[in-house]
C-alpha cells in the first residue's frame, strides 16, 4: 500500500530496476537523445502500456531511463531492455529490435519507416570525446535498412538497391533523381520516402 501510494498503482510495475546515475556532462553536451530534460510520454513495457511517464534515452550507453518523482526525491531508474517493446520520445517513435541486439548494434532504434519485414531505422548514437577533464558527447547516428532480418547499413543509393531485384533498380534511380534525393546525406525525411518507395516496389514482385 505504501509503495502504491508513492508510485501509484498505474505505474507501480515499471518502478523496478537498478538506479541510473547521471554521467558527468560537458558544459555544452550530454549523452541523451535530443535533450537532457525528460519527456513525458508513453512506453510499452512488459506488454503493458504506461502513459504520462518521464523518459530519457542515453544514446551513448543505449540505456532507457525512467525519471521517477516521489514526494521527497527524484530517482532515475534504468529500464530492463528485455521488458521494453517500444516508446515515444521527443516526437520520435522508438522500437526495440531483438535482431539489433543479436547483431551487436544495439537495442533501441528510431523507426523512419516500417512495413512487414522491411524497415528503415536509425541507431541514435553518441560517442564520447575527452577535452581536458570533460567529456564531450557528439552525435554519431547510424542508419540501417532491415530487410527480412538482414541489416544493411545505409551509405548511399546502392544500400537500397540491395533490397530490390535488378529489374527494379532503374525505377529506384529514377525516383531518387526525380525527388532530388541524395541518400548519402541521410536525411530522415528523404529516407522515409525512399523506404516507402522501395517497399511499394517489393510489393509488386
Secondary structure by P-SEA (a helix, b strand, c coil): cccccccccccccccccccccccccccccccccccccccccccccccccccbbbbbbcccccbbbbbcccccbbbbbbcccccccccccccbbbbbbaaaaaacccccccccccccccbbbbccbbbbbbcccbbbbbbbbbbbbbcccbbbbbccaaaaaaaccccaaaaaaaaaaaaccccccccaaaaaaaaaaaaaaaaac
